[in-house]
Amino acid sequence: MKTIKITSLALSMILLFVNAKADKPKNRATLTMKFSITAFIDADARGICDGLTDIIANNAKFNMMRGDLMISFNKKEIINSMEIYVACSKISQPSTTL
């Protein structure tokens, strides 16, 4: 009886370790602060939206003050507005930021 218990326990542990898989980050470069800052500046200043969805959290909120009026945006609204602006303008700004 002990042999059956030990064998079944060992088999279940082997199956558990084989099937359990922790997801690794997509790319280590996207986790750095430099990549995040560069991606945000590129999207805001140059209109390049590549990598922007990876660095902004899903529950992020953006607030803009216009006089006394506060306007709030979520991640989806910001991404859509930047992509629409880039698609409509087709302008590449050769500006650099420090």
C-alpha positions in Angstrom: 0.0 0.0 0.0 2.9 2.4 0.8 4.4 1.7 -2.7 1.1 2.7 -4.4 0.9 5.9 -2.4 4.5 6.9 -3.0 4.2 6.0 -6.7 1.0 7.9 -7.2 2.4 10.9 -5.2 5.6 10.9 -7.3 3.6 10.6 -10.6 1.3 13.5 -9.6 4.3 15.6 -8.6 5.9 14.9 -12.0 2.7 15.8 -13.8 2.4 19.0 -11.8 5.9 20.2 -12.5 5.6 19.3 -16.2 2.3 21.1 -16.7 2.8 24.1 -14.5 4.4 26.9 -16.4 5.0 30.4 -15.2 4.8 33.0 -18.0 8.0 34.9 -18.4 7.9 38.6 -19.4 7.6 39.1 -23.1 10.8 41.0 -23.5 13.2 42.1 -20.8 13.8 45.4 -22.7 10.1 46.5 -22.1 10.6 46.3 -18.4 13.3 48.9 -18.2 12.6 52.5 -17.2 14.6 53.8 -20.2 12.4 51.9 -22.6 9.2 53.1 -20.9 10.3 56.8 -21.0 11.5 56.6 -24.6 8.2 54.9 -25.7 6.1 57.5 -24.0 8.1 60.4 -25.4 8.1 58.9 -28.9 4.3 58.5 -28.8 3.7 62.0 -27.4 6.3 64.1 -29.3 7.0 62.1 -32.5 3.7 60.2 -33.0 5.3 56.7 -32.8 2.9 54.6 -30.8 4.9 51.3 -30.9 5.3 49.8 -27.4 3.0 52.3 -25.8 0.3 49.7 -24.9 3.0 47.6 -23.2 4.1 50.3 -20.8 0.8 51.7 -19.6 -1.1 49.8 -17.0 -4.6 48.6 -17.8 -6.1 50.6 -14.9 -4.1 53.8 -15.6 -5.9 57.2 -15.7 -4.8 60.4 -17.3 -6.1 63.7 -16.0 -6.0 67.0 -18.0 -6.9 70.4 -16.6 -8.5 72.9 -18.9 -9.0 76.0 -16.7 -11.3 74.8 -14.0 -12.5 71.7 -15.9 -10.7 68.4 -15.2 -10.9 65.8 -18.0 -10.1 62.2 -17.3 -9.0 59.5 -19.8 -8.3 55.8 -19.4 -5.7 53.8 -21.2 -7.9 52.8 -24.1 -9.0 56.4 -24.8 -5.4 57.7 -24.7 -4.2 54.9 -27.1 -7.1 55.5 -29.5 -6.6 59.3 -29.6 -2.9 59.0 -30.2 -3.3 56.4 -33.0 -6.1 58.4 -34.7 -3.9 61.5 -34.5 -1.0 59.7 -36.0 -3.1 58.1 -38.8 -4.8 61.4 -39.7 -1.7 63.6 -39.7 0.9 61.4 -41.4 3.4 63.9 -40.1 6.8 62.9 -38.7 8.2 65.5 -36.4 12.0 65.6 -36.4 12.2 66.8 -32.8 14.4 65.6 -30.0 13.9 65.8 -26.3 16.5 65.7 -23.6 
